[in-house]
Amino acid sequence: MSLLRRLEKLENKKNGDQQEEQTENKPANNLASIPGRKEVVKKEDPTIKLKSHIHKELVEVLGQQTTEEGDIKEELKQKIPSIVDQIVERENISLSVGDKKKIINEIINESIGLGPIQPLLDDPDISEIMVNGPDQVYIEKNGRLELSGVTFRDDDHVMHVIEKIVTPLGRRIDEGSPMVDARLPDGSRVNCIIPPLSLTGPTITIRKFSKVPLTIENLKEKESLTEEMATFLEAAVLCRLNIIVSGGTGSGKTTTLNVLSSFIPSNERIVTIEDAAELQLQQEHVIRLESRPPNIEGKGAVTIRDLVRNSLRMRPERIVVGEVRSGEALDMLQAMNTGHDGSITTGHANSPRDMLSRLETMVLMAGMDLPVRAIREQISSGIDLIVHQMRMRDGSRKITHITEVQGMEGEVITLQDLFYFEQTGIDENGKVQGEFRTTGIRPKFMSRLESEGVDIPLEVFAPELEI
């Protein structure tokens, strides 16, 4: 949908909103009857008429032009201030400099951005935006959740923003398909869910990613890991070990995956597979695959599992799966066991041992009637390393375990921690205190590292490393 068409739709919707406001005792939307849903009566925005005039004039000014959308965006930014000045002068409206600037910014955000949440998207210190209906927008800033002062007019206003996100991607959201995963042009991950599934109104959750991809140096500066751990992880990637990054929601798994992928040599062919593309690999030879939901008839879906199977026919040297959640874990393990070394993926788990249990469950979800021992043998031979990450109480993110998968002993997969974080307490400012330690045990794959020409100083495995 062109930007001009979006402006026209917004103008028509605004006119309809004004007519509804003039009708007494008419509920704001059909969600007012939902149990537990509080209907909030908002004060009428005194500038809504002015904004409506501005939108109408913008449509008229650009209506006869055949400009590319990117050029229209720049033209809008230039024309909006002068159009506001003209209307204010013509209508003899008294506005302070601050109010005028605010209106201009709101119009720009509505026209070429994502409305009220655009300033939050532009703030580099905000890492997550959570729209819980029109009246409540939370943000995560510096690792802590807080309520922002941003609100929407109503549910339709939130729905308009959702449509602006999903439509360019060819995805849909309606009562028949009330959930969608999407992404923004900058790679930020978006999840939307609407009524009747969401009782609080249309909900948007945006996970932002740094415009400049984080490096291993950034993680060291944030005290997410030590120099020795960084050296070891770089060697593990260069040596083509199969790695799973595990952790809870918001623990920083994708960021760590991006950092690990930066160690992959630039001359290797990499295939990435994701639900919504968000990885930020910097190499040139990267093939990015993205799953596809079913169409309105329930057909045409392409799953992560389909893409993993297809990637094996694309001569990959590395397969990077954004996250394994279901039966694709079986195909991923088979790839790791059939010569596709150096693969990396992430998964939700509370500990390295829990990650193995989750993998067993996911393999069973593939519908294959496999004995548990066979599954565990596949896991123990396919996975070399588990990197576990946690979001601490103070909002910081730390790699708490780097654990080697050593093999099978009887019916049990044996694990060995190589590095771990030991929390000792919390200081008066609420900051987590602790030490990164090493067990002093050299991994079983050290001979493999040496045969690949990857040299790791023995000091890396010296015990009692502290920061």
N, C-alpha and C positions, 0 to 999 in steps of 0.2 A: 504494500500500500504506500503511495507516495506521500510525502510530507504535506503537500497541499491538500490532499484528500483528508488526511488526519485533521488538519486545521478546520476543514469544512464540517467534519463529523463533530468536532469539539464545539464548534459554534452552534450547530443544530442542537446538541445535547444541552448546552448552556441555556438556549432559548426555552427548551422543554423544562429545564429545572426551574426557570423563573415562573413559568405558567403553573407548575406544581405548587410553588411556594404561595401562590395567590389563592389556592384552593384550600378552604378551611377544613380541619378535622380529617385530612387525608394522611394516612401513615406514610412515612418517608420511604419505606421499602417493605417488601414482603417478608423481611426477617424479623419484624417487630413481634411477631407471634411466636417466635422460637422460645421455648422455656429457658429461663436463665439469661436471655439476651436483654440487656438494658437499652432502652431507646433514649438516645441523647439528643436533647433539643439544643441546637446550636444557634448562636446569634447570627443574624443575617449579615453577610459580608458587605459593608458599605461600598466596596470598590468593585463589586461583581458587574455592575452596569458598565463601568468604565472598561473593565477587562473585556466584556462582550463587544463593546464598540471597537476596541483595538483588534480583536480577532477578526471582526467583520471587515475592517479596513485592510488587514493583512491579506485576507482572501481576495479582496478586490484588487489590491496592488499586484499580487502575484498571479492572478487568475489568467491573464493573457500571455504569460511567459512560459517558455518551454525550456526551463533550466534544469540541469541535473540536481538531484536531491542534495548532494554535498554542497553545491554552489548555493542552493536555496537556504541552507542552514546558515551559511556565512552572510547571505543577503539579509536574512531575518535579523540576525544579531545587529546589523548596521541600521536597518530600517526601524526596528521597534522603538528605540529612544526618540527618534524624530516624530514618529506617529503618535506616541504618547504626548509629546509636547504640543502637537497640533490639536489633538482632541481636548487636552486640558485647557488650552487657550480658547478654543471654539466654544466649549461648553461652560467656560468660565468657572472651572472647578478649582477650589482652593486645596492645594496639596503642598506639604512640606517637601524639602529636598530628599529627606529620608524615606518618606512614603512613596515618592515618585520612583526612587531607586528600587525600593522593594517591589513595586508593581512591575517595573521593567524586568527585574530578575525572575519574578513569578511567571510572567508571560513567556520569557525565553525558555524557562524550565518546562513549561507546559507544551510549548511548541516544538522544541527540538530535544528535550530531555525527558526525564521520568517524573515530571511534576514536583510535588513537595519533597520527594526523597532525593532529588538530584544534588542538592548541596551536601547531603550525607555521602553520596557516592563520590563527590569531588574531594571530600576530606580524607587525606591519606592516613590519619590516625585511627579512622574507624575501620574495623575489620569485618563487622557483620551488621546487617540491618534486618530487623524483624518487624514487619507490619502486621499487627494483630487487629485487623479490621480498621475502619477509618479513623478511630479516635485514639489509637495507642500505637506508637512506634518506638520500639526499643533499639538500642545500638550496643555493640561491644566496642569499647574504646580502651586501649592499653590493657586488654585482657579482662576488663570488668564490664558487666552489664549495667546500663543506665537508661532511664526514660528520656527520650528526646522531646523537644517541644513541638515536633512536627505532627500535624494532623491532616486528614483529607476531608473534603466536603461531606461525602457520603460513600456508601458502598459502590455506587456506580463510578465514582471518581477512582476508587481503587481498581475496579474492573477495567477501566480505561487504560490505566498504567500497565496492568497485566497483559492486555491485548497488545500494547505497544512492544512488550517484551517478546511474546511468543509468536506473533504474526510473522515477523521477518524470518523466523526459523522454520516456518511451515508447520508449526504445531498448533493445536487447538485446545481450548479449555471451555467447557460448558457443563450443563447438568449431566450429560451423558458421559463426559470425560472430565471429572472435576479436579483432577490432579495432573500436574505437569512439571517436568524438569526441563530447565532451559539454561541459557547462558547469555551474558551481555557481550557486546563487541569487545570489551577489554578482557574477556575471559572469566569474569566473575560468575559464580554458580548461583542459579536461581531455582527455588522450588515454590510453586504456587498451589494453593488448595482453596476451593470456594464452596459455598453452600450447595447442596445440603450437608456435605461432609463436615464443613467448618461451621460451628454454631456461633462463632464470634464475627462472622463476616468473611469477605475475601482476605486471605492471608498470604503474605509474600515473605520469603526468607532469602536473603542475598548474602552469600559468602564471598567477600571481596578478596582479590589477590593483588599482591604488589605489582604495580605497573612495570617496575624493574625487578626481574626475578631475583629472589634471595640467593646468596651464595653460602658456601660452607663458612666463610669468614663472618657473615652476618649471624649465623647460628652460634658461632663461638663467642661473638660479642654479646649475644643475648644469653649466654651461659646455658645454652641448650645441650652442649656437649663439650668435651675437652679437645685439646690439640691432638692427643694420642688417639682418641676415639675417631676423630676426623681422618687421621692418617690411615687408621685401620679400615674405615669404610671406603675410602678412596681405593685402597689396595684390593678390597673385596670386589668392587665393581670392575676394576681393571682386569681382575683375575676371572671374571665371568661367573661369579657365584650367583646362585638364584636366591633372591632376597624378598622377604615379605615385611612390609612396614605395618605394624599393628598398633592399635590404640582406640580410644573412645572418640565420640563425636567432638569435633573442635579441638582435637589434641595436636593438630599440625601434621597429619599424615601426608597430605598432598604436598605441602611445602617441603617436607623431608624427601618425598619421592622426587620432586623436581630437583632438589640439590643432589641426590644420588645420581640422577640421570645426567647431570652435568659432567660427571666423570667418564661417561661413555665416550670412547674415541670418535672423532668426527668422521672417520672413514667407514663407519659401520652403518648398516641399513637397520633402521628402527621402525617398528610398527607399534603405534599406540592405539589402545582400544578403551573407549569411555562411554558412559551413559550420556553425559553432557560434556563436551570437550572443554577441559580446563587446564590441562598440563601445559607447561611452558618450556618445552625442550628447545635448546638453542642450536642443536646440530642442523646441518643442511639436509641430510638424507633421512627425513622423517616422513612416514606415511601415517596420517591421522584418520582413524576410523571412529564413527559415532553411531550408537544404536538408534533405532527408529521405532517409535510407538505405533500401534495399529491405527489405521485410518477410521473414518466415521462408520465404516461397515465392519470394523473389527478385523480387517485383513491388512496384510503388508508389513506386519511387525518384523523387525530384525533385532534379535537379542544380542547381548554381550557374548553368549555362548556361540551363536552363529558366526560372529565376527572373529572369535578366537579360532574356531575351526577353519574359517576362510584364510586367516592370516598365515596359517601353516603352509599355504600354497603360494605365498607371496615372497618366498625366499628371505624371511627375516633373519637377521643376526641377533637382534634383541626384540623381545616382545614385552611391552610395558602396558599392563592393564590398570586403569585408574583405580578400580576396586572390584574385588570378587565378593559376591553376595549370595550366589546360588549355584546351580549346576555347572556354571562355567569353570568352577574350581577344578572339576575333573579334567576338562580339556586343557586347562592351564598346567595341571600336574603332568598330564601326558606329554605336553610340549616340553616341559622341563626335563622329562625322562627320556626324550627322544632326540637329544642333540641340540636343543635350543637353550643352551646355557646363557647365563647373564640376564635372565628375565627378572623383572621387578614388578611387584603389585602391592596393593594395600588391602587391609581387612579390619573390620571392627572386632575388637577383643579387649579384655581387661588385663591380660597378661600373656607372655609368650606361650605358656602351657594352654591357656584358654584358646589361643589362636589355633593350636593344633586340633582341639576339640571342635572348634567352629568349622575348620576345614573338613573334618570327618562328616559333620552334619551337611555341609554344602555339597560334598560329593554324593551323599545319599539322595540329595534333592535332585540330582541329575536323572533319577529314575532307574539307575543300574542296580541290580540285585547283587552287590559285591559283599563278600565277607569283610568284617571289620579289619582283620589282619592284613588283607590285601590292600585295603585303603591306607592303612598305616605304613605299609611298606612303600607304597607310592609316595606318601608324604615324606617319609624319612630319606628316601633316595632322591627325591626331587628338590626339596627345600634345603638350602645350606645355612641360611642365616635369618634370624628374626630380629628386627629392630623395633623395639617397643617404645612408644611415646605417650606421655601423659600431660594433661593440662592441670597444673598445680592449683592449689587454693588461691594463690595470689594472682592468678591469671597467666603466669609464666608457663612456658612449654619446655619440657626436658625429655631427652632420650634416656629413659630410666633403665633399659636393659638392651644390651647387644648379646644375643644368645645363639650359640651354635647348635644345630641339629646334628647329633653325632651318629644316630642310627637306631637300630632296634636291639632291645634286650628282652628276649621272650616276647611278650605281647605288648610291651610298652616302648614308646619312642623316648629315647634318652636325650635330654637337653643339658647344655653346660653354659652357664653365664660366663661371658668374657669380661664385660664391663657392666656396672650397675650404679644407680644413684641411690645413696642412703640418706634419707631425710632425718635431720636431727632435731628440728623444731621450727618455730616461727618467731621472728623478732617482733619488737614492739610496733613496727610499722606494718605488720602483717605479711612480711616477705618470708618466703620459705627458705629455711637454712638447711644445708646438707653438703654432702661430699660425693664427688664422682670417684668410684673405686674400680680397680681391676682385680680379678681373682688371681692373677699371676699365672693362669693356665694358658699354655699355647694351644691354639686350635688344631684339630686333626688335619685340617687342610693346609697347614703351613708348607708341607712339601709341594703341594700343588701351586702355592704362591711362588715358591722358589723356582719350580720348573717353568713357570710363566715369565720368569725374569722380574717379578715384583718383589722388591726388597723392603722388608719391614724391620726397622731397628728393634732389637730385643728390649730396649727400654720402654717400648710401647706397652709391653705386658708386665712392667715392673709393678709390684703391689703398692697400695695406699697412695694412689694419685689423688690430689686434692685441688680444689679451686676456691 
